[in-house]
């Protein structure tokens, strides 16, 4: 797994677990998805063109098309397992959805993708890339956007070192509460921790090593030519940040 740029997302077990448990293991997931769409500045009948990076099983794209019924979304992901689920989930949308199989870790990922786009989004994906590759990707995204277009990244960022352990405990507490709310059963925190460790094992030990600080990423976005760069939402080590193409 050392050379696995997908950090385990080609593994059917990891994909299945996430799809079944995303509403539980991601703190305030529904709030994040809703706020990400709140950032879109267009009337809901606008036919916007959207680029969804690391689109996974299509959760963000589905939310976009629910609110923007005239939108066209290009979904990019390097996991065949994920894209298969996205195809099934979004098949009723027909030509409004374009699935593009490509690994964001490769500079050639956008070959065959026709822009420009009004907005690019990403959810819990870019943190799997090395820092050098993140910086390159932000520049590549900028070239695919219309002038004045937006990029919004909903991702994991480095926790402050002095609070890292406390953030982890707070996250476990929220997962435990979301688990109980969804399933109606209060599970022991130790049981949940075992599940989390197994998911990290399937990621090949690379998951945490690639997570970058929010401060650095805001700098990289400015270097890539984005303006109005800011963090628009944050909870513990989860953030929604981005900017507009100048």
N, C-alpha and C positions, 0 to 999 in steps of 0.2 A: 504493500500500500504506500510505500515511501514516495513513489512517483505518481500517485493518484491526485491529479489536479482538481478532481471533483470532491475530494475529501469524503469519500464514502457514498456519495449520492448516486453512484451507479449500482449500489447494492440494493437489491429488491427488499431486503429486510428493513434496512434503514428508511427507505422511501415509504414502505407500507406503514411503519411505525409513525413517521411524521404525519402522513396524511390522516391517519386515524386519531392522532393526539395533538395536532397543531393548536387546537382551541384550548388545550390544557397546558402544554409545556411552554408556550410563548406567552409571557405575561401581557395582559391587556391587548391581546391580538386583535379583537374586533375594534377596539378603540383606535389602534394603529391604522388598520385598513380604512376605517371611516375618515380619520383625519388626513390620511394621504390623499384621499379623493377630495376632501374639503379644500386642499391647496390648489386644485385645478381652477383657474380663473375664468373658464368659459361657461356660457349658458349651456344647459344640459342637452339642447337640441343641436349643438354644434358638431359637425363631422370631423372631429379631431383625429390626427394620426399619432399613434402611440407606439413606443418601443419598450417592451417589458423584458428586462435583462435578468437572466436566471429565473425565468417565469415559473419554473417548477410545475406543479399540477394545475396551474391556471387560476389560482385563487384571486390574485390582484386583477388579472384580466377580466375575470367574471364580474368583479365589483365595478370595474370601469364600464363594461358594456351594460350593466344594469342601470347605471346612471346616465351614460352617454350612448344612447341607442343607435346613433349614427356613426360612432367611432369605428376605426379600423385599427387593430392591434397586431403588431408583429411580436411574437413570443420567441425568445432565444433561450435555449438551455442545452447543456452538454450531457444530460442524463436521458438516455432512451427510455428508461423506466418512467421518469417524470413526464416526458413529452407524450408518451403513450396515454398516461392518465389525463393530461391536458387535452389531448385530441378527443378523448371520450367525454370529458366534462364540457367542452366547448363546441362540440360538433353541430349543435343546433344553430350556432351563429354563422355557419357557412363561410362566405368569403370575407366576413368581417375579421376573421382570425387567420393569421399566417404563422405557421409553426416553422421555426428555423433551428435545425440541429447544429450546434456549434459550442465549443468550449471557450468561455470567456478568458481562460488562461492563455489562449492562443491569439496572437495579433491579427490573425486572418478571420476571426469570428464573424466580422461584418461583411465578408465577401458574399455578394449575392443579395445583400439587403439594400433596398432602395429607400432613401430618405427624400427630402428632409422630413423630420418628425416635429410635431408640435411639443411633444413632451416625452421624456424617457423616465421610466420608473424601475426600481429594483427593490426586492424584498428579501432580506436575510440571505443574500447570495454573495455579494462582493467581498465580504470579509474572508472568504475562502481563498482569495488571491493574495499573492505576495504584495508587499507594499509597492515595490517597483512596478508591478503589473497594474495595481490600482491606479497609480498616477498615469500610466499609459492609457488605461481604459477611460479615465475621465476626459483625456484629450480626444480620444476616438469618439466618445459620445458627443462631445461638443461639435465635432465636424458633421455629425448626422442630424443635428437640430437646426431648425429654422432660426434666423436671427430673432431674438426675443423668446425663443423656446425655453422650456424648463427641464431640469433634471432633479428628481426627488429620489433619494436613497433612504430606505428604511432598513437599518442594519444594526449589528452589534458593534460597539466600540469599547475600547479599553476602559475598565473601571479605575477610579483613583486608587493607587496602591494602598493608601491607609484605610480605604473602605471596601477593598475588594472582597475580603472574607464576609463582611457584613452584607454587601450586595448579594453574594451567593446565598446567604441564609434568607434574606428577604425574598429572593427569587424562588427558592424552594418553598417558602411559606405561601407565596401566591399560587404556585403550581399546585400545592396541596389543596388550597381552597378552591381553585378552578376545577380540579379533579373531583372533589366532593360535590361541587355544584352541578357538574355535568353528569356524573355517574351515580350520585346519591349515596356514595360509600366513602367514609373517611379512611384513607390508607395511611399507614405509617410513613413518616418522612424517610426513614431508612430504605423502605421499599422503592420509593421514588428515586432516591439517590442511586440505587443499584441500576435502575433503568437508565438514568442519565449517564452513568459511567459506561454502560454498554454502548450507548450511542456515540460517545467519544471514542471508544475503542474502534467502532466501525469507521470512524472518520480517520483512522490511521495515525492518531496523535498530532494531526496537523491543524485541527480546528482552532485551538487557542493561539497557536504560534503566529498566525497571520492576522489576527485582530489588531487594528490600528487605532490610534487615538483620534478622537473627534477633532481636536485642534489641528493635527497634521492633515486630516482629510479636508478640512475647510481651506487650508492653505493650498493643497493640491488642486482643489476645484478652482480657486482664484488663478493659479498658475495655468490651468487649462483653458482660461478665458471666460470663466463664469463671473457674473456680477450678482449683487444682492445675495451673496453667499451667507448662509446662516443655518443654525440649528432651529428647526421650527417646532419640534416636539422631542421630549426626552424623558425616559423613566429608567433609573438605574443605568444599566449598560446598553439600553436600547435607545436608538435615536432616529429621527427623520430629519435629514439635512440635504442641502443642495443649493441650486442657484439658477440664474437665467443666463442664457447665451447672449453675450454682448453683440 
